[in-house]
Amino acid sequence: MKKINMLKQLIFSVLLVAPAVYGAVTVDINGSSYQFDANPRLNDVLAPVALQSNWYWPAAALYQLDSDEPEQLRQQVLQQIAQLKQHKSTDSDLVSTLQALERQLATWRLAKRIVVPIDYDFARVRPEFNPRFDNGTYLLQLKQRPANVYLFGALSSEMTVTHRGAAAAADYIISAQPTALADVAELILLQPDGKVQAAGAAYWNRAHIEAMPGAQIFIPLQSQLFSSQLDILNKRLLELASHRVLP
């Protein structure tokens, strides 16, 4: 009996000093942290908050916080911009546009976007909309219907404009201030659900493609003859914007 009591005391002592075991998955949902011991599915993560508000599911976004890939990409873009400024220092229009881009990128909050449809009803009844979370730390943004659309790229400064129902993407750049190097005929639309769409804005390619609430509109730089550097920069800017954590 004495040996049994000693064993119990030993086990109890080990439990007291044992480190806390945290969940394999941690999800920050609109400022509240949720931990899961096992790897939850999307419906498990949404269940505590899904009915708290009238969420606008197309604008829901999931990010992986323990990845430095977006920040690495930002540094690559900034390095390319610095090199272009150095090599094209006599091109004042280009330098001015690149400086505007530097100012914009400096303010962006970034995290690795995981593009997956997020909808509580779908997640509960359709397995393809109910993926399992890998171990890690995540940010899940749930929003009511966003009121704004975000313009960035070859602009003197990025803009936040009020969303207008049934308005084409091209309609939003009327009040913008594009730089001399802006390609205002070839807009690119980043919908809040992760979809990317070309949105022509010139008379010869204009298409009525509506920006969803919370969308981003990218005004790219004009391509240059005999050089692909600005085309590469445009692609990197678009990729980087896909990882923005918007208000």
Secondary structure, 3 states (H helix, E strand, C coil): CHHHHHHHHHHHHHHHHCCCCCCCEEEEECCEEEEECCCCEHHHHHCCCCCCCCCCHHHCEEEECCCCHHHHHHHHHHHHHHHHHHHCCCCHHHHHHHHHHHHHHHCCCECEEECCCCCHHHHHHCHHHCCECCCEEEEEECCCCCCEEEEEECECCCEEEECCCCCEHHHHHCCCCECCCECCCEEEEECCCCCEEEEECCCCCCCCCECCCCCEEEECECCECCECHHHHHHHHHHHHHCCECCC
